[in-house]
Every structure is written in C-alpha cells, then in structure tokens.
Amino acid sequence: MRVLSGIQPTGMAHIGNYYGAIVNWVREQEEGESFYCVVDLHALTIEVDPKELQKGTLETFATLIACGIDPNKSTLFVQSHVAAHPMLGWIMECTASMGELNRMTQFKDKGRGSESVKAGLFTYPALMAADILAYQADRVPVGEDQKQHLELARDLANRFNRLYGETFKVPEPQIPAVGARVMDLTDPTKKMSKSSKVMNSKIYITDSDKEIQKKISRAVTDTYEGVAYDPENRLGVANLLEIFSAITHERPEIIAEKYSAYGPLKKDIGEALVAQIGPIRDRFNELLDDKAELFALMQKGASRASEVAEETSRSARRAMGLVVI
C-alpha cells in the first residue's frame, strides 16, 4: 500500500499541527510505503518572499523529521527537487480542460475577477494531480478542502489512460485518521492557528520549556468549581484535557476525575508537553544548525522520489508520443 501526502512550507508548526495531523503521518509510515512531500512549488501561486520561502522549506522539512518521520522508512522530499513534477504537471495541464480548472473552488475563491492573479493559481490543480499520480499512490489522505483536487486527479488519470493506454494508477481517497482537535489557548471557540496574532494562543514545537509551561498556565479555563470534561459548556478546560489526552492516550473524562483544581492540572499538562515537545524542539534545532545533514537527507529523499516519479514520467511521455531517450 503506497500513500502520498503533501504539506506547504508556511509558518512554524504548533501542537495543533502535531497532534492533529503529523502524528498520523508518523503512524502511517509503519503501515505501508509512504511518500511525504514539502510542496514548495505550490507556494509560488501567490507573491512570496524568497528568503521566507527558503526558510519555511528548510523548517518544514526539519519539523517532519523531528516529529518522527523517519527518512529510512519513508520517502521525504521537496517537490522542486524532483524534475518529474513540473514535467507531469504540464502533461496534466494538457489533459485537463479550461472548464475543469475554472470550476476549482480555490481559484474561484482567491483569483477569479482579478487581472493580476498568477496563472499558476489557475493551473496548480493540474500540478497537484501530477504530484499524486507521479508515485502511483494507492491512497491519498484528503481533508474536505482538498477532495475536489483529488477528484480532478482521478478524472485526469482515467482520461489519460483511456486516450493513451494504461499509465496511471487511479488513487482512492483516504479519510485521514482523526487527530486531536487542539483549540486556541486564549479563545477555545477557535482552532489553534498559525495566523493568530496572539502569541499565548498557540504552542510552537520550537517553544522553550519555560514558554510551554507559561502558555499552559495562562490558558483560558472558566469560573466553575472543580475539573470536569464538558466540551459543550466548558470549552477551555475541555481543550486542556484533550491536549493531555493526546499526550497520554487516556480519555479526557478519565483524566478529569483525577483533578479537583486547575493549578495541578495545568502543571501536569505543562510538564507532559515539555517531556514530549522538548526532544522534538532539540532535534529540530540540531537539523537547522547542521545544514549538511539536512541537505543530505533532502538529497536522499529526492533521489528516491525521482527514481519513482521519473519512471512514471517516462511512461506518460512515451504513451503520448513524445520521444524518450
């Protein structure tokens, strides 16, 4: 079973990203053949700061390794390091129709009606289809916001196979494993978000032990007495209990029964987070401090990914009548 997932290099990861998604990727690599891609080419569909894009790509790659993606078990790579991606992207653009790309909801939401919008924003679903099809993936985990793109990839694979012969495996959607839904520490009605301007609202994987404990100690609770798991009426406490549950794998209502006051609960959550996030932060910093190791791991992933993707690219080019040497 081969699985493909991608992540854009935007912003430092926080515990919501870790417990909500990345831990599932770490688990998946034990269950089959996994390809994980930092999709830096997709980041070019909007105006970018070159220094920030480079920094974000290095940090995202290092984050995934620090969080447990093992380059010896999974193929972890950067999209722009594999030449077959833009080649197959062009082939998918020449397989898709204007009408199909015009119906993509993200283009309708972000670009329609603007003369200055980048052409790549219109065509990038074809590149996303290429990302998926290049690895002959059996399954692709997709959230609600990406289902339309996977359907396009399936449609293009079927059309290409019908016109030029069986070339691409048609991937099946995979409902991602449900991770912890970590909420904003200062406003538990909202999900924890990179875009929040309130620093105490989120805990980054790079936060110091002191910062982690301080943010947990300042997290919103309520004015009720005692500790109880009530996700409808006591959102702040429920959020803290769910974070603790994500660390310990113990049900939040069971955890709540062990505490009668918020102080000891917050202290124990802070200590548990430090114990789990601390090693991730330290490994992340090691990788960024040792660029030689980071680049070597990027090269290793790119080499393996290129081997698989180039084979698919050659098959597709040959099927279309292009001369392959």
C-alpha positions in Angstrom: 0.0 0.0 0.0 1.5 3.3 -1.1 0.4 6.6 0.4 1.2 10.1 -0.6 0.8 13.3 1.5 2.0 16.9 1.0 2.4 20.0 3.1 3.1 23.6 2.2 6.1 25.3 3.7 4.2 28.0 5.5 4.8 29.0 9.1 6.2 27.2 12.1 4.3 24.1 13.3 2.4 24.2 16.6 1.0 21.5 18.8 -2.3 21.6 16.9 -0.5 20.6 13.7 1.5 18.0 15.6 -1.3 16.2 17.4 -3.9 16.9 14.7 -2.0 15.6 11.7 1.7 14.9 11.9 1.4 12.1 14.5 -0.9 10.3 12.0 1.8 10.6 9.3 4.3 9.0 11.7 1.9 6.2 12.3 1.2 5.7 8.6 4.9 5.1 7.8 4.7 1.9 9.9 1.7 0.6 7.8 3.0 0.8 4.2 5.1 2.7 1.8 4.8 6.4 2.4 5.9 9.4 0.4 5.8 12.8 2.1 6.4 16.0 0.1 7.1 19.6 1.0 5.2 21.2 -1.8 7.2 24.4 -2.3 6.2 24.9 -6.0 2.6 25.3 -4.8 3.7 28.2 -2.6 4.6 30.2 -5.8 1.0 30.7 -6.7 0.9 33.8 -4.6 3.5 36.5 -4.0 6.4 35.1 -2.0 9.4 36.5 -0.1 12.3 34.3 -1.4 14.1 34.3 2.0 10.9 33.3 3.8 10.1 30.5 1.3 13.6 29.1 1.6 13.4 29.4 5.4 10.0 27.8 5.5 11.0 24.9 3.3 14.0 24.1 5.5 12.0 24.4 8.7 9.1 22.3 7.4 11.4 19.5 6.3 13.3 19.6 9.6 10.0 19.7 11.5 8.7 16.5 9.9 11.9 14.6 10.7 12.0 16.0 14.3 8.4 14.9 14.8 9.1 11.3 13.8 9.1 10.9 10.0 12.0 8.5 9.5 13.9 9.0 6.2 14.9 5.4 6.4 11.2 4.3 6.5 9.5 7.0 4.4 10.5 9.0 1.3 10.6 12.6 2.5 11.4 15.1 -0.2 11.0 18.6 -1.5 8.7 19.0 -4.6 11.1 21.2 -6.6 13.9 18.8 -6.2 12.1 16.2 -8.4 12.1 17.3 -12.0 9.3 14.9 -13.0 6.8 17.0 -11.1 6.7 20.1 -13.4 7.0 17.8 -16.4 4.0 15.7 -15.4 2.3 18.9 -14.4 2.5 20.1 -18.0 1.2 16.8 -19.2 -1.8 17.1 -16.8 -2.4 20.7 -17.9 -2.6 19.3 -21.5 -5.0 16.6 -20.3 -7.3 18.9 -18.3 -9.8 21.3 -19.8 -10.3 25.0 -19.0 -13.7 24.3 -17.7 -12.4 21.8 -15.2 -9.8 24.1 -13.9 -12.2 27.0 -13.9 -14.5 25.1 -11.5 -11.9 24.6 -8.9 -13.2 26.3 -5.7 -9.9 27.6 -4.5 -9.4 29.6 -7.8 -12.9 30.8 -7.6 -12.4 32.0 -4.0 -8.9 33.5 -4.4 -8.4 34.6 -8.0 -11.4 35.0 -10.2 -12.1 38.5 -11.4 -8.5 39.7 -10.8 -6.4 40.6 -13.8 -3.2 40.4 -11.7 -3.8 36.9 -10.3 -0.9 34.5 -11.2 -1.7 32.0 -13.9 -0.2 29.3 -11.6 -3.1 29.7 -9.2 -5.4 28.6 -12.1 -3.3 25.7 -13.3 -1.9 24.4 -10.0 -4.6 21.7 -9.6 -3.0 20.1 -12.6 0.4 20.1 -10.8 -1.3 18.7 -7.7 -2.7 15.9 -9.9 0.8 15.3 -11.2 2.1 15.2 -7.6 -0.3 12.4 -6.8 -0.1 10.4 -10.0 3.7 10.5 -10.2 4.0 8.0 -7.4 1.3 5.6 -8.4 -0.2 6.1 -5.0 -2.9 3.7 -3.8 -4.4 6.1 -1.4 -4.2 9.8 -0.7 -5.4 11.2 2.6 -7.5 14.3 1.9 -9.4 16.8 4.0 -12.7 18.4 3.0 -10.9 21.3 1.3 -8.8 19.0 -1.0 -11.4 16.5 -2.1 -12.2 18.4 -5.3 -8.5 18.3 -6.3 -8.2 14.5 -5.7 -11.3 14.0 -7.8 -9.7 16.0 -10.6 -6.6 13.8 -10.3 -8.7 10.7 -10.6 -10.6 12.1 -13.6 -7.4 13.1 -15.4 -5.8 9.7 -14.7 -8.9 7.9 -16.2 -8.9 10.2 -19.2 -5.2 9.8 -19.9 -5.5 6.0 -19.5 -8.4 5.9 -21.9 -6.8 8.1 -24.5 -3.2 6.8 -24.4 -3.3 3.4 -22.6 -3.0 2.3 -19.0 -0.3 4.5 -17.5 -1.5 5.9 -14.1 -2.9 4.1 -11.1 -6.2 5.8 -10.1 -5.8 6.6 -6.4 -8.5 6.2 -3.8 -9.3 8.9 -1.3 -8.4 8.1 2.3 -10.2 9.7 5.2 -7.4 10.9 7.4 -7.2 9.4 10.9 -8.9 11.8 13.3 -6.3 13.5 15.3 -6.7 15.7 18.4 -8.6 18.9 17.7 -6.4 21.4 19.5 -8.1 24.8 20.1 -6.8 28.3 20.7 -5.5 28.6 24.3 -6.9 32.1 24.6 -10.1 31.6 22.7 -11.2 27.9 22.8 -14.0 28.6 20.3 -11.4 28.7 17.5 -8.9 26.1 16.4 -5.2 26.8 17.2 -3.9 28.7 14.2 -0.6 29.8 12.8 -2.2 33.1 11.7 -3.3 34.1 15.2 -1.6 37.3 16.3 -1.9 36.4 20.0 1.3 34.6 20.9 -0.1 32.9 24.0 -2.8 31.3 21.8 -0.5 28.6 20.5 2.4 26.5 21.5 5.1 26.1 18.8 7.3 23.0 18.6 10.2 25.4 19.0 9.0 27.0 22.3 11.3 26.7 25.2 10.3 24.6 28.3 9.6 27.8 30.1 7.4 29.2 27.3 5.4 26.0 27.1 4.7 26.0 30.8 3.8 29.7 30.8 1.4 29.4 28.0 -0.4 26.5 29.6 -0.6 28.3 32.9 -2.2 31.2 31.2 -4.6 29.1 29.1 -8.3 30.1 29.4 -10.4 27.9 31.7 -13.7 29.1 33.4 -15.3 30.1 36.7 -16.8 26.8 37.6 -15.6 24.8 40.6 -13.7 21.6 40.1 -12.5 19.9 36.9 -14.9 18.2 34.5 -14.8 17.3 30.8 -17.7 19.2 29.3 -16.8 20.1 25.7 -20.1 21.9 25.1 -20.1 24.2 28.1 -16.6 24.3 29.5 -14.5 24.7 26.3 -11.3 25.9 27.8 -11.0 23.1 30.3 -12.1 20.6 27.7 -9.3 21.8 25.4 -6.7 21.3 28.1 -8.0 17.8 28.9 -7.9 16.9 25.2 -4.3 18.1 24.8 -3.4 16.0 27.9 -5.3 13.1 26.3 -3.4 13.4 23.1 -0.1 13.1 25.1 -1.2 10.3 27.4 -3.8 8.5 25.2 -6.0 8.4 28.2 -9.6 9.5 27.8 -10.2 13.2 28.8 -13.1 12.3 31.1 -10.9 9.8 33.0 -8.1 12.4 33.3 -10.6 15.0 34.7 -11.6 12.6 37.6 -8.0 12.9 38.9 -8.1 16.6 39.5 -10.1 19.0 41.7 -8.4 22.2 40.7 -6.9 23.9 37.6 -3.5 24.6 39.1 -2.3 21.0 39.4 -3.9 20.1 36.1 -2.1 22.8 34.2 1.2 22.0 36.0 1.0 18.3 34.9 0.0 19.2 31.3 2.9 21.6 31.1 5.3 19.0 32.3 3.9 16.4 30.0 4.2 18.8 27.0 7.8 19.7 27.9 8.6 16.0 28.0 7.2 15.3 24.6 7.9 18.5 22.7 11.3 19.2 24.2 13.1 16.4 22.3 11.3 17.4 19.1 12.5 21.0 19.5 16.0 19.9 20.2 16.1 17.6 17.2 14.6 20.4 15.0 17.4 22.8 16.2 20.1 20.2 15.6 18.9 19.8 12.0 18.8 23.6 11.3 22.2 24.0 12.9 23.7 21.2 10.8 22.7 22.1 7.3 25.0 19.4 5.9 22.9 16.7 7.5 19.6 18.4 6.5 20.7 18.7 2.8 22.0 15.1 2.8 18.5 14.0 3.9 16.9 16.1 1.3 19.2 14.6 -1.3 18.4 11.1 -0.1 14.6 11.8 -0.4 14.9 13.5 -3.7 16.9 10.6 -5.2 14.3 8.0 -4.1 11.4 10.2 -5.2 13.0 10.9 -8.5 13.6 7.3 -9.2 9.8 6.5 -8.8 8.4 9.7 -10.4 10.8 9.7 -13.4 9.7 6.1 -14.3 6.1 7.3 -14.3 7.0 10.4 -16.3 8.8 8.4 -18.9 5.8 6.1 -19.3 3.5 9.0 -19.7 5.7 10.8 -22.2 6.1 7.6 -24.2 2.3 6.9 -24.2 1.6 10.5 -25.5 4.1 10.0 -28.4 6.9 12.1 -27.1 10.4 10.7 -27.9 12.0 9.4 -24.8 15.8 8.9 -24.9 
